Amino acid sequence: MKKRIFVTLISVFVLFLFIQQKEQWASVFRVTEQPDVLMKGNHGMTLTVDLSFGREDVDKWITNLEKPYPLLFLDADWIERSPLIVKKIKEKKIPVGLLGQESKQYEENPELLGEEIERFKTAFGEIPLWYRTYDHIFPEPLKTQVWDFQMNMLSANVNWTTGSAPAIRKGDIVSVALHQETRVGFKKLIAYQKAHSFVSIEETLFGYQTQTKTFP
């Protein structure tokens, strides 16, 4: 009798853990209840990097990158130009999202988002969990598209494109530009990473560390 009760309790406990993990997993896929853009959290600070240009310098940075990793938003063209760096990103299980074009491009070409997602899937095997446009602007039709693809729209409340490193505080989501014309130097970026205790985007938004996969 005692053995049967013990087995039942263990079964209930395992079921509870499964349900809890499933709920956390679902929250990673659909953070908001409607097509909203996330810009700030309530807990830690998260570093995100918008990457559309660079090869040797980016490769060296990725090679030496240590946990906690930033969330990389990768441009579809850059992904196709940089297969060896992409391979390294996958091997290190660095979290990635899709960096889109300027927002006006989607108004002129409604098929663009789907095309970019397919190119991302070719490289990473899955639809990205996170998405942002180049200019961090999300027109209403684009919001609906992103929602339909079950991606989360993530902007940032601190944007570092050039010049000195910005000051940050609890809850901030930082965006660092690595583009051809607007670009933060890697020495500054590395020093910035060492100066702050950055955490994952899930921890900044939800206040807990996920045990689920971090890639893509």
Stockholm file with secondary structure:
# STOCKHOLM 1.0

chainA/1-216         MKKRIFVTLISVFVLFLFIQQKEQWASVFRVTEQPDVLMKGNHGMTLTVDLSFGREDVDKWITNLEKPYPLLFLDADWIERSPLIVKKIKEKKIPVGLLGQESKQYEENPELLGEEIERFKTAFGEIPLWYRTYDHIFPEPLKTQVWDFQMNMLSANVNWTTGSAPAIRKGDIVSVALHQETRVGFKKLIAYQKAHSFVSIEETLFGYQTQTKTFP
#=GR chainA/1-216 SS CHHHHHHHHHHHHHHHHHHHHHHHHHHHHCCSSSSCEECCCSSSBEEEEEECSCSHHHHHHHHHCCSSCCEEEEEHHHHHHCHHHHHHHHHHTCCEEEECCCTHHHHHCTTHHHHHHHHHHHHHSSCCSEEECTTSCCCHHHHHHHHHTTCEEECCSEEECSSSCCCCCTTCEEEEEECSSSBCCHHHHHHHHHHSCBCCHHHHHHSSCCCSCCCC
#=GC SS_cons         CHHHHHHHHHHHHHHHHHHHHHHHHHHHHCCSSSSCEECCCSSSBEEEEEECSCSHHHHHHHHHCCSSCCEEEEEHHHHHHCHHHHHHHHHHTCCEEEECCCTHHHHHCTTHHHHHHHHHHHHHSSCCSEEECTTSCCCHHHHHHHHHTTCEEECCSEEECSSSCCCCCTTCEEEEEECSSSBCCHHHHHHHHHHSCBCCHHHHHHSSCCCSCCCC
//
